[in-house]
Amino acid sequence: MSAWKQKRFWQQADAVPVDGGFAVHLDGRAIKTPAKAALVLPTKPMAEAIAAEWDAQDGVVDPLSMPVTRSANAAIDKVGPQHREVADLLVAYGDSDLLCYRAEAPQELVDRQQAAWDPALDWAAATLGARLSPRVGVIHAAQPPEALAALSARVHEKTAFQLAAFHDLVSLSGSLVLGFAAALGWRDADDLWDRSRVDERWQQEKWGKDEDEEALVHVRKAAFLHAKQFHDMC
């Protein structure tokens, strides 16, 4: 038997100021999260985006067509209650950051990595106070504790909403540095996504594209771009 699906029952969705931020009302009734918490958003643009998603529903409600709503729910129900754990998970990316593990050969790939990744590491040193060191090969080598401490402080100070978006920026790119670069607008999100895919693009040029893999990459890039937009809304 198919699962029950919610159908549209409201005429209008509105962003409404409330104590602590903004809510979304359906015909005057406040939306709650899946865990039955109050859906209180930090900014009006986020509330308006969520209201627009609910207004766009026609017939059966499709959660997959409501990315801002889903991200806000995750921030409240999942990230908020375990903020420290999520932040620690993301800080760990800094000690094994994608940008720091370089190929020994061929020289063309070495040059591509250097061109795409060195400017990001330089930006992190200047802007975040964290100089991460590249190394050749895939064997882990710890980064300077003072650099990781600087990055950790910045991650832990993020709100639950920011951290929900930041989680996807980091995990999808594989890089804490690129996550910060996206969040702080060092380069646009498309550029940063391309920097995270240097190795994959090299492999494609040598061995050709895999259609299934390309479809998955398309989904992941869309999620990365959404995470950037959601972080900006915070």
C-alpha positions in Angstrom: 0.0 0.0 0.0 1.4 3.4 -0.9 2.4 5.8 1.9 0.0 8.6 2.8 0.9 11.9 1.1 -0.1 15.4 2.3 -2.4 17.3 -0.1 -2.6 21.1 -0.4 -5.2 22.4 2.0 -4.3 26.0 2.2 -5.0 29.0 0.0 -2.1 31.3 0.8 1.4 31.1 2.4 2.8 34.2 4.1 6.1 35.2 5.8 5.2 36.6 9.2 7.4 38.4 11.8 7.4 36.6 15.1 9.5 36.7 18.3 13.1 35.6 17.3 12.7 35.9 13.5 10.1 35.0 10.9 7.5 32.3 10.5 5.6 31.0 7.6 1.8 30.7 8.0 -0.6 28.7 5.8 -3.9 30.6 6.0 -2.8 32.0 9.3 -1.5 28.8 10.8 2.2 28.5 11.6 4.2 25.7 9.9 6.1 23.3 12.1 9.1 21.1 11.4 8.8 17.3 11.0 9.9 17.1 14.6 7.0 19.4 15.6 9.3 22.3 16.5 8.3 25.9 15.6 9.7 26.8 12.2 11.2 30.2 13.1 13.6 31.5 10.4 16.4 34.0 11.0 15.7 36.3 8.1 12.8 37.6 6.0 14.3 36.4 2.7 14.5 32.8 4.0 10.9 33.0 5.2 9.7 34.5 1.9 11.5 31.7 0.0 9.8 29.0 2.1 6.4 30.7 1.6 7.0 30.7 -2.1 7.8 27.0 -2.1 4.6 26.2 -0.2 2.6 28.5 -2.5 4.0 26.6 -5.5 2.6 23.3 -4.4 -0.2 22.0 -6.6 -2.2 19.0 -5.4 0.1 16.6 -3.5 2.9 18.2 -1.6 6.3 17.3 -3.0 9.1 17.9 -0.4 11.8 17.4 -3.1 10.6 20.6 -4.7 11.1 22.5 -1.5 14.8 22.7 -0.8 14.8 25.8 1.4 12.1 24.3 3.6 14.1 21.1 3.9 17.3 22.9 4.8 15.5 25.0 7.4 13.9 21.8 8.9 17.4 20.2 9.0 18.8 23.2 10.8 16.2 23.2 13.5 15.6 19.4 13.9 19.1 18.0 13.3 21.9 20.6 13.4 20.6 22.6 16.4 20.4 19.7 18.9 23.9 18.5 17.9 25.7 21.7 16.9 29.0 20.8 18.5 29.1 17.4 16.9 28.3 18.7 13.4 30.9 21.5 13.8 33.6 19.0 15.0 32.8 16.8 12.0 33.4 19.7 9.6 36.6 20.9 11.3 38.0 17.4 10.7 38.0 18.1 7.0 40.6 20.8 7.5 43.2 18.2 8.7 42.7 16.2 5.4 41.6 19.0 3.1 41.2 18.0 -0.6 43.3 21.0 -1.6 46.4 19.7 0.4 46.8 16.3 -1.3 48.7 16.7 -4.6 49.6 14.4 -7.4 53.3 13.6 -8.0 52.7 13.2 -11.7 51.9 13.8 -14.5 53.1 17.4 -14.6 50.0 18.7 -16.3 47.8 17.5 -13.4 50.3 18.8 -10.9 50.1 22.2 -12.6 46.3 22.2 -12.7 46.1 21.4 -9.0 48.5 24.1 -8.2 46.7 26.7 -10.3 43.3 25.9 -8.9 44.2 25.1 -5.2 47.1 27.3 -4.3 45.2 30.6 -4.6 42.5 29.1 -2.3 45.1 28.1 0.3 46.6 31.6 0.1 43.2 33.2 0.6 42.6 31.0 3.7 45.9 32.0 5.2 45.2 35.7 4.6 41.5 35.8 5.4 41.0 33.0 7.9 44.4 33.1 9.6 44.9 29.4 8.7 47.9 28.3 6.6 47.3 24.7 5.5 50.3 23.0 3.9 50.0 20.9 0.7 51.8 17.6 0.4 52.4 15.0 -2.3 50.5 11.7 -2.1 47.5 10.5 -0.2 49.2 9.5 3.1 47.8 11.7 5.9 50.0 14.2 7.5 48.6 16.5 10.2 48.2 20.2 9.6 49.5 22.8 12.0 47.4 22.9 15.2 47.2 26.7 15.2 45.7 26.6 11.7 43.1 24.0 12.7 42.3 26.0 15.8 41.6 29.1 13.8 39.3 27.2 11.5 37.6 25.5 14.3 36.7 28.7 16.1 35.1 30.0 12.9 33.1 26.8 12.3 31.8 26.6 15.9 30.6 30.2 15.9 28.2 29.6 13.1 24.5 29.5 13.8 22.5 26.2 13.3 21.2 27.6 10.0 24.6 28.6 8.8 26.0 25.3 9.9 23.4 23.3 8.0 24.4 25.0 4.8 28.1 24.9 5.6 27.9 21.2 6.1 26.9 20.7 2.5 29.4 23.2 1.2 32.2 21.3 2.9 31.1 17.7 2.5 30.1 18.1 -1.2 33.4 19.8 -2.1 35.6 17.7 0.2 37.3 20.9 1.4 36.9 23.0 4.5 38.7 25.8 2.7 36.4 25.7 -0.3 33.4 25.7 2.1 34.6 28.9 3.7 35.4 30.3 0.3 31.8 29.8 -0.8 30.3 31.0 2.5 32.4 34.2 2.4 32.1 34.8 -1.3 35.8 34.5 -2.3 34.7 33.2 -5.7 31.3 32.3 -7.1 29.9 28.9 -6.3 30.3 27.6 -9.9 34.0 28.5 -9.8 34.5 26.8 -6.5 32.7 23.7 -7.5 35.0 23.5 -10.6 38.1 23.8 -8.3 36.8 20.8 -6.3 36.6 18.7 -9.4 40.2 19.1 -10.8 41.1 15.4 -10.4 37.7 14.1 -11.7 38.0 16.3 -14.8 41.5 15.1 -15.5 40.3 11.5 -15.3 37.4 12.2 -17.7 39.7 13.7 -20.2 41.9 10.6 -20.1 39.2 7.9 -19.8 36.0 9.5 -21.0 32.8 10.3 -19.1 30.5 7.9 -17.3 26.8 8.9 -17.8 25.7 7.6 -14.5 28.5 9.4 -12.7 27.8 12.6 -14.6 24.1 12.4 -13.5 25.2 12.1 -9.9 27.7 15.0 -10.2 24.9 17.1 -11.6 22.8 16.4 -8.5 25.7 17.1 -6.2 26.5 20.4 -7.9 22.9 21.5 -7.6 23.0 20.7 -3.9 26.2 22.7 -3.5 24.7 25.7 -5.3 21.6 25.5 -3.1 23.8 25.3 0.1 25.5 28.5 -1.0 22.1 30.3 -1.6 20.8 29.0 1.8 23.9 30.2 3.6 23.4 33.6 2.0 19.8 33.7 3.3 21.1 33.3 6.8 
